[in-house]
């Protein structure tokens, strides 16, 4: 089983991003997803900058993959999408069907990202026919649903599961971070950069509810399948995905690597992770329950 670092979902200053991936190059991660997948207004790094980082990571023996934007809204977004796909030295993660069409037309293999809504065997088969070499399970999918898809999985298609991080739940044409500050989306003042792990919001009763990340809405709790690594292996999952956070990402990768390698038991892993997480854990979706629930393995 391999370990992957998902794309950076937040907006960080340029130098912080470069420093982060220099550190990641020294971690026991096999695959690193790169690129701006959330908001087109985030311009600290351009496509060529992500390609430069990808080249450096590839030189250390890691598989670097460039991801596409999830919500395409303008001709400018389409141009950026084409620039990502034109970086032919790297596999592309397609996060919308427009990217799938372009990659399939070019006979390019791709990763079917978690936002393509692959929830049944027919869709999974279609992705494989179009050229997918790997698919990423939607974060809402349960273990039982995954078991059914794994039984019907086309030969040669890898399965990747989001195993740690704040859950990316939804995208909108409206920027909720800007709205929080009574700003228009086109004049957002790039407020996202002030919140390196998103803007936590609470209910009127003071309960942590969701996290605002520009046009993306995330969970407040941190999805954590460190206790389910054995079950994931039994289901034939090839890759576990860890989502970057501003602090402790290398340490989290070390814990998951130890769990995959069998050198750390579940309780020891949870103890190590207690001071590393952004918030309380959850794993409800995996068990077919509300996502914010924490179910004992």
Buried (B, 14 or more C-beta within 10 A) or exposed (E): BBBBBBBBBBBBEEEBBBEBBEEBBEBBBBBBBBBBBBBBBBEBBEBEBBBBBBEBBBEEEBBBBBBBBBBBEEEEBBEBBEBBBEBEEBBBBBBBBBBBEBBBEEEBEBBBBBBBEBBEBEBBBBBBEBBBBBBBBBBBBBBEBBEEBBEEBBEEBBBBBBBBBBBBBEBEEEBBBBBEEEBEBEEBEBBBBEBBBBBBBEEEEEEBBBBBBBBBBBBBBBBBBBBBBEBBBEBBBBBBBBBBBBEBBBEBBBBBBBBBEEEBEBEEBBEBBEEBBBBEBBBBBBBEBEBBEBBEE
